[in-house]
Amino acid sequence: MVQPTSLSDCVNPVDFIKQAVRAISNADIDLLLAHLPITSVDEYAYDEENPDARWQPGKFHWLPVGRERGNAGRIKQANQPVNPIAERTVNGMEAIIEMARQRELLSNPSAGAPVSPRDAIARYFGIPSLDQLPKLDETPLSKQIRARARDLARQLRVRLVFDKASREFTVAIEDDGIGQAPARIHRTLLSLGSTNKADKWYLIGVFGQGGSSAYAVSDYSWLLSRRATDLLDGETDGAGWTIIKHIFPTGRRDDYFAYLACSPDGRVPSITAAHAEEAQIPHGTRFVHIGYDFGRGGSAITRQLYTALNHVLYNPIIPFELHVGSTLAVVYGNGYRLSSLGGGHGTDAPALDKVFPPQPVGT
């Protein structure tokens, strides 16, 4: 097996990762890539049967996302540009729930798992379905529940940035959840159609593929993740980082999406725990999508994204912060907003009291 190429062999890892987390434009990414020794896509074509073939030691290489050369059709599946943002946000919610579940198991290995995502939120964070928050009274307990919901929202952030120089939009989704150890990122955050969630009824998605459609509407994407240090489960601490882009091979019709890898087994470039501490990289995951194409939404998206996310995530299990430039709003979903149309909001109209209970799913 070819030994992984290390960032520290090429650049100062702390300075590089600090520069990487500030990247919001194509020019920023091009500058980062210029610092690294990278084999061109025409010199190395990933072969699932023999990934070591033609691998150039000491260099980084572009590997297909999911290590699947024909991944373009599966990734280009978003029918609305806001949907991948919503999918990534839901992934962040799952990371927060999973961290709470794994910490529960550390203290009580025999603890039964929550039976649903909402059961998990009630157990670990003590908040009800968000559309029920406006119906709470003004007792100290109700105020405490609302405060817990607001604190939880701070752990999940969506940022929309407009770069005036390039006139490009960048969308960042950041969670303070469980994160992933560097050695596992290619098998989890960069996988397609595989899952480790099938027996976890307290999580939302299964195959983790929806968020990857953000690659198709971005010029570049970058990813940074660090596992919570008390939940490493035998893995080495540190932070993994990579860039994802669309590849159009010379003389071929099979375009695909690829990420920067440091080893033919798929591992991503990483920095040590000491370097992560020096660079002030916390646990959790950051996906940043650069040159995001909002289609006909154009510049109006700065006004529409709040409304769109409240619509798509009608009653999310966790609230989250939306940062548009310097403006901050908390997204609770339209279920919450409709339930708020009652007393105390400048109207005598009754609050919406329609409750939508969980629906059983049959086969």
C-alpha positions in Angstrom: 0.0 0.0 0.0 1.3 3.5 -0.9 1.9 5.6 2.1 -0.4 8.6 2.6 0.9 12.0 1.5 1.0 14.4 4.5 0.1 18.1 4.4 3.1 18.7 6.7 5.3 17.4 3.9 4.2 20.2 1.6 3.0 23.2 3.7 2.8 24.5 7.2 -0.3 22.6 8.3 -1.6 25.2 10.8 -1.2 28.1 8.4 -2.7 26.1 5.6 -5.8 25.0 7.5 -6.4 28.5 8.8 -6.3 29.8 5.2 -8.6 26.9 4.2 -11.3 27.7 6.7 -11.5 31.3 5.3 -12.0 30.2 1.7 -15.2 31.6 0.2 -14.3 32.1 -3.5 -12.9 30.1 -6.4 -9.8 32.3 -6.2 -9.3 31.2 -2.6 -9.5 27.6 -3.5 -7.2 27.9 -6.5 -4.6 29.5 -4.2 -4.9 26.6 -1.8 -4.5 24.1 -4.5 -1.5 25.9 -5.9 0.4 25.2 -2.6 0.0 21.4 -3.0 1.6 18.8 -5.2 -1.4 17.3 -7.1 -1.4 14.7 -9.8 -3.5 15.8 -12.8 -6.8 13.9 -13.5 -5.3 12.8 -16.9 -2.3 11.2 -15.2 -4.3 9.2 -12.6 -7.6 7.5 -13.2 -9.1 5.7 -10.2 -9.4 1.9 -10.7 -11.6 0.3 -8.0 -9.8 -3.1 -8.6 -6.3 -1.6 -8.4 -6.3 2.0 -6.9 -2.5 1.9 -6.4 -2.0 1.7 -10.1 -0.3 4.9 -11.4 -0.5 6.5 -8.0 2.4 9.0 -7.6 3.9 8.9 -4.1 4.3 12.2 -2.5 1.4 13.8 -4.3 -2.3 14.2 -3.7 -4.8 12.8 -6.2 -8.5 13.3 -7.2 -10.6 10.3 -6.3 -14.3 9.9 -7.2 -16.7 10.7 -4.4 -18.0 7.4 -3.0 -15.0 5.9 -5.0 -17.5 5.5 -7.8 -16.4 6.7 -11.2 -20.0 6.9 -12.5 -21.3 9.1 -9.6 -22.4 12.2 -11.7 -25.9 10.9 -12.4 -26.6 10.2 -8.7 -25.1 13.5 -7.5 -27.0 15.7 -10.1 -30.3 15.0 -8.5 -31.4 18.2 -6.8 -34.4 19.8 -8.5 -34.3 23.0 -6.4 -31.0 24.7 -5.3 -32.3 25.1 -1.7 -32.9 21.3 -1.3 -29.2 20.4 -0.9 -28.8 23.1 1.8 -31.7 21.6 3.6 -30.2 18.1 3.3 -26.9 19.2 4.7 -28.7 21.0 7.6 -30.5 17.8 8.4 -27.2 15.9 8.4 -26.0 18.5 11.0 -29.0 17.8 13.1 -28.2 14.1 13.0 -24.6 14.7 14.0 -25.8 16.6 17.1 -28.2 13.8 18.1 -25.6 11.1 17.5 -23.1 12.9 19.8 -25.7 12.9 22.5 -26.6 9.2 22.0 -22.9 8.1 22.0 -22.3 10.0 25.2 -25.3 8.4 26.7 -23.8 5.0 25.9 -20.5 6.0 27.5 -22.3 6.6 30.8 -24.8 3.7 30.4 -23.9 1.1 27.8 -27.2 -0.7 28.3 -29.4 2.4 27.6 -32.0 1.7 25.0 -32.0 3.8 21.9 -34.6 6.5 21.3 -37.4 5.2 19.0 -37.5 8.3 16.7 -35.7 11.6 16.1 -38.3 13.5 18.1 -37.9 11.0 21.0 -34.2 11.7 20.9 -34.6 15.5 21.0 -37.0 15.2 24.0 -34.7 12.8 25.8 -31.4 14.6 25.2 -32.4 18.2 25.0 -35.7 18.4 26.7 -37.6 20.3 24.0 -40.9 19.3 22.3 -41.8 19.5 18.6 -40.9 23.0 17.6 -44.5 23.8 16.5 -45.5 23.3 20.1 -43.1 26.0 21.5 -45.5 29.0 20.8 -48.2 27.2 22.8 -46.1 27.1 26.0 -47.2 29.5 28.7 -45.0 32.0 30.5 -44.1 29.8 33.5 -40.4 29.5 34.4 -40.3 25.9 33.0 -41.7 27.1 29.6 -39.2 29.9 29.4 -36.4 27.4 30.2 -37.6 25.1 27.4 -37.6 28.0 24.9 -34.1 29.0 26.1 -32.9 25.4 25.6 -34.3 25.5 22.0 -32.4 28.7 21.3 -29.2 27.3 22.7 -29.5 24.2 20.6 -29.9 26.4 17.5 -26.5 27.9 18.1 -24.9 24.5 17.5 -26.1 24.4 13.8 -25.4 27.3 11.5 -26.1 28.0 7.8 -24.2 30.9 6.3 -24.9 32.7 3.0 -21.9 34.8 1.9 -21.7 37.0 -1.2 -18.2 37.7 -2.4 -18.4 41.2 -4.1 -15.1 40.8 -5.9 -16.1 37.6 -7.8 -19.9 38.1 -7.4 -20.2 34.5 -6.2 -22.4 33.0 -3.5 -21.0 30.7 -0.9 -23.1 28.5 1.4 -21.6 27.1 4.5 -23.3 24.5 6.8 -21.6 24.1 10.2 -22.5 21.8 13.0 -21.0 21.3 16.5 -21.9 17.6 16.4 -20.0 14.4 16.8 -17.7 14.9 13.7 -15.6 12.3 12.1 -12.1 11.1 12.6 -9.8 11.8 9.6 -9.4 8.1 8.8 -13.2 7.6 8.4 -14.2 10.7 6.4 -14.0 9.0 3.0 -16.2 6.1 4.3 -18.8 8.4 5.9 -19.1 12.0 4.8 -17.8 11.3 1.3 -19.7 8.0 0.8 -22.6 7.4 -1.7 -25.4 4.9 -1.2 -23.9 3.3 1.9 -25.0 3.7 5.4 -24.3 3.1 9.1 -27.7 4.5 10.1 -30.0 1.6 9.1 -30.5 0.4 12.7 -30.6 3.9 14.2 -34.3 4.8 14.3 -33.4 8.0 16.2 -31.7 9.5 13.0 -33.5 10.9 10.0 -31.8 9.9 6.8 -30.4 6.6 5.8 -28.0 6.7 2.8 -26.7 10.2 3.3 -26.8 11.0 -0.4 -29.1 14.0 -0.6 -26.5 16.5 0.7 -24.0 15.4 -2.0 -26.2 17.1 -4.7 -24.8 20.4 -3.4 -21.6 19.5 -5.3 -23.5 19.7 -8.6 -24.5 23.3 -8.0 -21.1 24.5 -6.7 -17.8 25.3 -8.4 -15.9 23.9 -5.5 -16.8 22.5 -2.1 -14.6 22.0 0.9 -15.0 19.9 3.9 -13.5 20.0 7.4 -14.4 17.6 10.2 -13.0 16.7 13.6 -14.4 14.0 15.9 -15.4 14.8 19.5 -12.4 13.7 21.5 -14.4 11.7 24.0 -16.0 9.7 21.2 -13.0 8.7 19.1 -13.7 4.9 19.6 -10.0 4.0 19.0 -9.4 6.3 16.1 -6.7 9.0 16.1 -7.6 12.5 16.9 -7.1 15.3 14.4 -9.0 17.1 11.7 -9.6 15.9 8.1 -10.0 18.3 5.2 -10.6 18.0 1.5 -11.9 19.8 -1.6 -14.5 18.5 -4.0 -14.9 19.5 -7.6 -16.4 18.4 -10.9 -14.0 16.5 -13.2 -14.3 16.4 -17.0 -11.7 13.9 -18.2 -10.0 14.5 -21.5 -11.3 12.4 -24.3 -14.0 10.8 -22.2 -17.7 11.4 -21.7 -18.0 10.1 -18.1 -17.7 13.3 -16.0 -17.7 12.7 -12.3 -17.2 14.5 -8.9 -14.0 13.9 -7.1 -12.3 14.9 -3.9 -8.7 15.4 -3.0 -7.2 12.3 -1.4 -3.9 11.6 0.2 -3.9 7.8 -0.2 -5.2 5.3 -2.8 -7.4 3.8 -0.1 -9.4 7.0 -0.1 -8.2 8.8 3.0 -8.3 12.6 3.0 -5.5 15.0 4.0 -5.5 15.7 7.7 -3.7 17.6 10.5 -2.7 16.2 13.9 -4.6 16.9 17.1 -1.9 19.3 18.2 -2.1 21.2 14.9 -5.9 21.2 15.2 -5.7 22.7 18.7 -3.3 25.4 17.5 -5.6 26.2 14.6 -8.6 26.3 17.0 -10.5 23.6 15.1 -13.4 22.4 17.2 -15.3 19.1 16.9 -18.0 19.0 14.3 -18.3 19.2 10.5 -18.1 22.1 8.1 -19.3 21.8 4.5 -18.7 25.0 2.4 -20.0 25.2 -1.1 -18.4 27.9 -3.3 -19.8 29.5 -6.4 -23.3 28.2 -5.4 -25.7 28.4 -8.3 -29.1 29.5 -7.2 -30.4 29.5 -10.8 -33.1 32.0 -11.5 -33.2 33.0 -7.8 -30.0 35.1 -8.4 -29.4 37.9 -5.9 -32.9 37.6 -4.6 -31.8 34.6 -2.6 -30.5 36.9 0.1 -34.1 37.8 0.8 -35.7 34.4 0.0 -33.4 31.9 1.7 -35.0 32.3 5.2 -38.5 31.8 3.7 -37.3 28.9 1.6 -35.7 27.0 4.4 -38.7 27.5 6.7 -40.8 26.0 3.9 -38.6 23.0 3.0 -37.9 22.2 6.7 -41.5 22.8 7.8 -41.1 21.4 11.3 -37.4 20.5 11.8 -36.5 18.5 14.8 -33.8 21.1 15.7 -33.8 24.8 15.1 -30.8 26.4 13.5 -29.2 29.8 12.8 -29.3 31.3 9.4 -26.6 34.0 8.8 -27.1 36.1 5.6 -24.2 38.5 5.6 -24.4 40.3 9.0 -28.0 39.4 9.5 -28.9 36.5 11.9 -32.3 34.8 12.1 -33.3 31.5 13.8 -35.2 29.0 11.6 -37.8 27.1 13.5 -39.9 26.1 10.4 -43.3 27.2 9.1 -45.0 24.9 11.6 -43.7 27.1 14.4 -44.4 30.3 12.5 -48.0 29.3 11.8 -48.5 28.2 15.4 -47.3 31.7 16.5 -50.2 33.4 14.8 -52.1 33.9 18.0 -52.3 35.8 21.3 -49.3 37.9 22.1 -48.4 38.5 18.4 -50.6 41.6 17.7 -53.7 39.7 16.7 -56.8 38.3 18.3 -56.9 35.4 15.9 -56.6 32.0 17.5 -53.3 30.2 17.3 -53.1 27.3 14.8 -53.8 24.2 17.0 -53.7 21.5 14.4 -51.3 18.8 15.5 -49.7 16.4 13.1 -48.8 13.2 15.0 -46.1 10.8 13.8 -47.4 8.6 10.9 -46.6 4.9 10.7 -44.7 3.7 7.7 -45.6 0.3 6.3 -44.1 -2.0 3.7 
